[in-house]
Amino acid sequence: MLLDPESELLNLSLPTASAVRRAACRLCLPSVVSVLVLTGCAPSFLQPPAADITHTYLLEWQGTAEKAGATDGPNLLVSPVLAAPGFDGSDMAYMRTPHEIEYFARHRWVDSPARMLEPLLIRAATQSGLYRSVTEAGSGARADWRLDSKLLHLQQVCRLNPSELQLALRVSLVEISSARPIASRVLSVSEPITERTPYAGVEAANRAVARLLNELQQFLEAQTRKGKN
């Protein structure tokens, strides 16, 4: 004798039928939730928490119109920029108390400041028009002088009122043939930070870079003139 499943379900007692329906719902619910999550339609409480967003920033400088290279000037080689401990990574540094460096958790430089400064030093030296050529390390080009540099610090100092961005770079000119030091100087600039936010510090850093590169060009011009006398 064959049984009709539908008629059999109808013949179940009310408690038994309810139990069957609850079991069916329990079987379907996980599949429905999975589809919702995969399609992005799930309620917010079912979705995994969004990852923290990290903001990255650049040090930039365009300078002025490039001058023609001096035909009687030396050929300049710009060495990679070194960095003092604590400032050799892409972390954005700030200070609230003397002698203690802290870093922003979700705000970083796109690369280490030293690496971002290197092409800017080359651009500043090239735009000065003081040199027959300006090249970077590893180019294999002939050079007479070498520009060495080390980033001493790039930091937001929050304990001051107003807060300020401090940037310091030690630069040295060396005659390559004799390894004779020509001159050395610490270029140090500071810029006020209008708001106590990482982005305001970035804006101040780029203003500080422009001032520092202007001072670098003045330093290079003074030493190049001495070299010609």
N, C-alpha and C positions, 0 to 999 in steps of 0.2 A: 504494500500500500504506500503510495507516494504522498508526502506531506507538503502542503503549500507553506513556504516560510513566512509569507505575509500573514496568512491566517493563523499560523502558530504564534507569531508575535502578538497578534491581536488577542489571542486566547491567554496570553500571559497575564498574571495578576498585575495590578497597578504598581506595587513596590518592585516587582521583578522587572517590568518594562522600564521603570525609572532608572534602575541600576544599569540596565543595558545602555540606555541613552547616556548616562554619566560616563560609562566606560568608553563609549565611542567618542565623546568630547575630549576625554583625556588623551586618546590616541591622536586626535586631529590637532589639538592645541599646539604641540611642539612644532609641527610642520608649518602651521600658520605663522607662528612667531619667527621661525627661521626665514620664511619668505619675506616677512616685513623687514627684518633686520638687513637681509641681503639687498633688498630694493631701496633701502633708505627711508622706508615709510613707517618705521617703528616709532612709537612714542619716545620722547626724550629719555624717559627713565629706563627704557630697554636698550638704548644705544650706548656703546662704550664711550667713556669720557674722552673729549678731544685732547690731543697732545698739546703741551705748552708751546706757544709760538716763540721762536727766537728771531730777534731783529738783528740784521747785520748792516754795517755802515762802512763807508769809504772815506779815505783821506784823498782829497782832490785839489788840484791847482792847475789852472791853465796858463797863468803868467801873461806876458805881453807878446807883442809881435817879435818873432825871432830876427835877430840881427845877423848880417853876413859874418861868417867866421873870419877872424884876423889872419891874414896871410903870413904875418910875421910872428904870430903867437905860438905857444907851445901846444903840443897834442896832449890832451888830458884824458886820463883813465879814471873812471869812477868805480871804486871798490864797492862790494856789497856792504850794506849798512849793518853794523853789529848792534846788539842791544844788551843793556844791563839786565841782570837777573830781575825777574818780576815783570819785565816789559818785553820779553822775547816771544810771547804768544799772541793770540788774537783776543784774549780777554780784555775787557774795558775796565781799567783800574780807577779806583777812587779812594780818597782818604778822608776819614772822619776824625781820626786821632793821629797825632804825630807818630811816625815810624811804623804805622800799620797800613798795609795795602790790602784793599778788598776789591772784589770784582762783581760786576753786575751779573745776575743769574741768567737773564734772557735777552741781554744786549751785548753784541760782540762786534769786533771789527771783522771785515770780510777776509782779511789776512793779517799777519802781524804788522804793526805799524812800521817796523824797520823795513820790511819788504815793500810796503806801499810807498815809503819815502824814497826808495832808491831811484825809480824812474823820474820822480819829481826833482831830485838833485841833478840828474842828467839833463832834464829839460831846462832847469834854471841855469846850469852852466852853459848849455847850448845857446839859450836865448840871450845870454850876456854878450855874445859876440867877441869874447876875449881869446878864444882858442881856435886854432886851425881845424881841430876836430875834437869831438867829445865821444868817447866810447865806453862801453861797459866791460866788466871783467869777462874774460873768456872769448872775446871777439877776435883776438889774435892781431888786432891792429897795433901799429907802432905808437908808442906813447912816450912823452918826455916827463910829464908830471903825473902824480897819482893823488887822488882825493880820497882819503880815508875818513870814515865817520862812525860814530857810535851813538845810538839813542840812549840818553841817560834816564829820561822819564817822559811819559805822556800820561797825565793823570788829572782827574777832577778832584779838587780840594774843597770838600764840603764844610770844613770847620771854619772857613773864612766867611765874612759877611761883606759883600756878596761872595758866593762861591766863585772859584776861578779855575780855568784850565791852564795847567803848567806844562810847557814843552821845553826840553833842553836837548841839544845835540852837540857833541864835540866833533870838530872837523880838523883835519890835518892835511897839509900839502907836503908831498915828498917828491924830491927829484929822483927819478927812477934809476938813472945811470950810476949815481953815486950813493943812493939810499940816504941822501942828506935831507933832514927835515927842513922845510922852508919856513913854515909857520903853523901854529895851532891855536885854536880858539874855541871856547864854549859859547855857543849861541843859545841864549835863553830868553823865552818870551812867555807872557801870560795874558790871558784874555778873560774878562768877566763872563760868567754864565748867568744868563737872564732868568732862567728857571732851574730849579733843582730836579731836572729830569735828564735821563741819558741822552735824549735827542738834542736838548739845549747844549749839552757838553760836546756833542759831535759838531754842532755848528761853531762853537767856540774853538774846537780843535782845528777846523779848517781855516778859520781866520788866523789862528796862531801859526799854522803851516805857511800861509801866505806871507806873514811878517818875517818868519824865520828864513824863508827862501830869499826874501829881499835882503836880509842881513848877510846871507851867504854870498849873494852876488856882490855886495859891497866888499866883503872880505876877499873874494877872489880878485876883484878889480884892483884892490890895494896891493895884493901880493904880486899880481902879474905886472903891474907898473914898476914895482921894485925890481923884478926880475929882468926887466928891459934896461934898467939904468946900469 
